[in-house]
Amino acid sequence: SPECEECEEPNSCLKCKDSGQFLYKGKCKDECEKGIYPDLEAKICLPCSEGCERCLSDAECLDCFEGYFLHEQEAKCVLECPEGTYPDGTTCKACDSNCAACQDSSTKCTKCHNDRAEKYLLEAISQCIDKSTCEGKKLLIDDATSTCIPCVSDCEECKGKKTFCTKCRDDKFLLSLIHISEPTRQAEISYAVFCLKKKKKK
């Protein structure tokens, strides 16, 4: 081709005449298109990483093709945001340092980090709190899932499960043992302790 200085075959260029052009797949180009980037020293176009539409190098993506998210921290394209990040438009952004996983925003935690200190997820506010705070009133620690679970309504303290109240919020309530029937699991008997309002004396 006329823009080619050296070629292997008629349609396979090895070197471009114009020093401002870039070689890509045997063709001379004025600029590197989507999915490829220029190597300014070698004067060639090289492929970006998978899913990347525009990049500075194969390790530094700027924009992704449709269907991919740009992982901000790693500057690469991913099909879904990994744990520790959340999707914001077409970008995966980092969760807050307390959150091992989050959704919708960096501070809306769905899982907590426990490597530095014992943090437990209080689902009601989507925040990670210290275990000592979780051991306070009206909250139950679930070590299996590292979550803080609010006790049932009118319950000041609960033990084992949120429906097993051990103390009511004030003296207007009584602890009441209730049998919960489970028609689908008849062999298993389940109990709960709730705080029920005292009946008014006539």
C-alpha positions as CSV (number, residue, x, y, z in Angstrom):
1,S,0.0,0.0,0.0
2,P,1.2,3.6,-0.6
3,E,1.6,4.5,3.1
4,C,3.8,1.5,3.7
5,E,7.6,1.7,3.7
6,E,8.3,-2.0,4.2
7,C,5.9,-4.9,3.6
8,E,5.9,-8.7,3.9
9,E,3.0,-9.1,1.4
10,P,1.0,-6.6,-0.6
11,N,-1.5,-6.2,2.2
12,S,0.8,-6.8,5.2
13,C,2.8,-3.8,6.2
14,L,5.9,-4.0,8.5
15,K,6.7,-0.3,8.7
16,C,4.8,2.9,7.9
17,K,6.3,5.8,5.8
18,D,4.7,8.5,7.9
19,S,6.4,8.6,11.4
20,G,3.1,9.9,12.8
21,Q,1.2,6.7,11.9
22,F,0.8,3.5,13.9
23,L,1.0,0.0,12.6
24,Y,-1.8,-2.4,13.5
25,K,-2.5,-5.8,11.9
26,G,-0.4,-5.0,8.8
27,K,-2.1,-1.6,8.3
28,C,-1.0,2.0,8.9
29,K,-3.4,4.0,11.0
30,D,-3.4,7.7,11.9
31,E,-4.7,6.8,15.4
32,C,-5.4,3.7,17.4
33,E,-9.1,3.0,17.6
34,K,-11.4,1.6,20.3
35,G,-9.9,-1.3,22.2
36,I,-6.3,-0.6,21.2
37,Y,-3.7,2.0,22.4
38,P,-0.5,3.5,20.9
39,D,3.0,2.4,21.8
40,L,4.7,5.8,21.0
41,E,8.2,4.3,20.8
42,A,7.5,1.3,18.6
43,K,4.8,3.2,16.6
44,I,2.3,0.3,16.8
45,C,-1.2,-0.2,18.2
46,L,-1.5,-2.7,21.0
47,P,-4.7,-4.3,22.4
48,C,-6.2,-3.1,25.7
49,S,-7.2,-5.6,28.3
50,E,-10.4,-7.6,27.9
51,G,-13.6,-5.5,27.8
52,C,-11.6,-2.2,27.7
53,E,-12.7,0.4,25.1
54,R,-10.1,3.1,25.9
55,C,-6.8,2.6,27.7
56,L,-3.4,4.1,28.4
57,S,-1.8,0.6,28.5
58,D,-3.0,-3.0,28.8
59,A,-2.8,-2.5,32.6
60,E,-4.6,0.9,32.8
61,C,-8.1,1.1,31.4
62,L,-10.1,4.3,31.3
63,D,-13.4,3.2,29.8
64,C,-15.1,-0.2,29.2
65,F,-17.3,-1.5,26.4
66,E,-21.0,-1.9,27.2
67,G,-21.8,-4.8,29.5
68,Y,-18.6,-4.3,31.6
69,F,-17.9,-2.3,34.7
70,L,-14.7,-0.3,35.2
71,H,-13.0,-1.5,38.5
72,E,-11.6,1.9,39.7
73,Q,-9.0,0.5,42.0
74,E,-7.5,-2.0,39.5
75,A,-8.2,0.1,36.4
76,K,-9.6,-2.9,34.5
77,C,-13.0,-4.1,33.2
78,V,-15.1,-6.7,34.9
79,L,-18.4,-8.3,34.2
80,E,-19.6,-7.8,37.7
81,C,-18.3,-5.8,40.7
82,P,-16.4,-8.0,43.1
83,E,-16.9,-8.1,46.9
84,G,-15.5,-5.0,48.5
85,T,-16.9,-2.8,45.7
86,Y,-20.3,-1.7,44.5
87,P,-21.7,-0.7,41.1
88,D,-22.1,3.0,40.6
89,G,-23.4,3.5,37.0
90,T,-20.7,1.7,34.9
91,T,-18.0,1.9,37.6
92,C,-17.1,-0.4,40.5
93,K,-16.3,1.8,43.5
94,A,-14.7,0.8,46.8
95,C,-16.7,0.1,49.9
96,D,-15.9,1.9,53.1
97,S,-12.9,0.5,55.0
98,N,-15.2,-1.1,57.6
99,C,-17.3,-2.9,55.0
100,A,-16.1,-6.2,53.5
101,A,-19.1,-5.9,51.1
102,C,-21.6,-3.1,50.4
103,Q,-24.4,-2.1,48.1
104,D,-25.8,1.2,46.7
105,S,-23.2,3.3,48.5
106,S,-19.8,2.9,50.1
107,T,-21.1,3.1,53.6
108,K,-24.2,0.8,53.2
109,C,-22.5,-2.4,54.5
110,T,-23.8,-5.9,53.9
111,K,-20.8,-7.6,55.4
112,C,-18.1,-6.4,57.9
113,H,-14.3,-6.8,58.1
114,N,-13.2,-8.8,61.1
115,D,-9.5,-8.9,60.4
116,R,-8.6,-5.7,62.3
117,A,-11.2,-5.7,65.1
118,E,-14.4,-7.6,65.8
119,K,-17.0,-5.7,63.8
120,Y,-20.7,-6.8,63.6
121,L,-23.3,-5.8,61.0
122,L,-26.3,-4.0,62.3
123,E,-28.6,-4.6,59.4
124,A,-31.2,-2.0,60.5
125,I,-28.8,0.8,59.6
126,S,-26.4,-1.2,57.3
127,Q,-23.4,-0.2,59.5
128,C,-20.5,-2.2,61.0
129,I,-20.3,-1.6,64.8
130,D,-18.0,-2.9,67.5
131,K,-18.9,-6.2,69.2
132,S,-19.0,-4.3,72.6
133,T,-21.7,-2.0,71.2
134,C,-23.6,-5.0,69.8
135,E,-23.6,-6.5,73.3
136,G,-25.7,-3.5,74.5
137,K,-29.4,-3.4,75.1
138,K,-32.0,-4.4,72.6
139,L,-29.4,-6.2,70.4
140,L,-28.5,-9.9,70.0
141,I,-25.1,-11.1,68.7
142,D,-25.2,-13.8,66.0
143,D,-21.5,-15.0,65.9
144,A,-22.3,-17.4,63.0
145,T,-23.1,-14.5,60.6
146,S,-21.3,-11.7,62.5
147,T,-24.5,-9.7,62.7
148,C,-26.3,-7.7,65.4
149,I,-30.0,-8.5,65.4
150,P,-32.5,-6.2,67.1
151,C,-34.7,-7.9,69.7
152,V,-38.4,-8.0,69.0
153,S,-40.6,-5.0,69.8
154,D,-40.9,-4.0,73.5
155,C,-38.0,-6.2,74.4
156,E,-35.1,-4.7,76.3
157,E,-32.8,-7.8,76.2
158,C,-33.0,-11.1,74.4
159,K,-30.9,-14.3,74.4
160,G,-30.2,-17.0,71.8
161,K,-32.7,-15.5,69.2
162,K,-34.5,-12.2,68.8
163,T,-37.8,-13.8,69.8
164,F,-36.5,-15.0,73.1
165,C,-36.9,-12.0,75.4
166,T,-35.3,-12.0,78.8
167,K,-36.3,-8.5,79.9
168,C,-39.1,-6.1,78.9
169,R,-38.6,-2.4,78.3
170,D,-40.7,-1.4,81.3
171,D,-43.0,-2.7,84.0
172,K,-46.1,-2.3,81.8
173,F,-45.1,-5.5,80.0
174,L,-44.9,-9.1,81.1
175,L,-42.7,-11.9,79.8
176,S,-44.9,-14.5,78.1
177,L,-43.9,-17.9,76.8
178,I,-45.7,-18.7,73.5
179,H,-45.7,-21.9,71.6
180,I,-45.2,-21.3,67.8
181,S,-46.9,-24.0,65.7
182,E,-45.1,-24.9,62.5
183,P,-47.5,-26.9,60.3
184,T,-44.8,-27.8,57.8
185,R,-42.5,-29.2,60.5
186,Q,-44.9,-30.8,63.0
187,A,-42.2,-32.9,64.7
188,E,-40.4,-29.8,65.8
189,I,-41.8,-27.7,68.7
190,S,-40.7,-24.0,68.8
191,Y,-41.1,-21.5,71.5
192,A,-40.7,-17.8,71.8
193,V,-40.8,-15.3,74.7
194,F,-42.5,-12.0,74.0
195,C,-43.3,-8.9,76.0
196,L,-47.0,-8.5,76.2
197,K,-48.9,-5.6,77.8
198,K,-50.3,-6.3,81.3
199,K,-54.0,-6.5,81.5
200,K,-55.5,-3.6,83.2
201,K,-57.1,-4.4,86.6
202,K,-60.8,-3.8,86.7
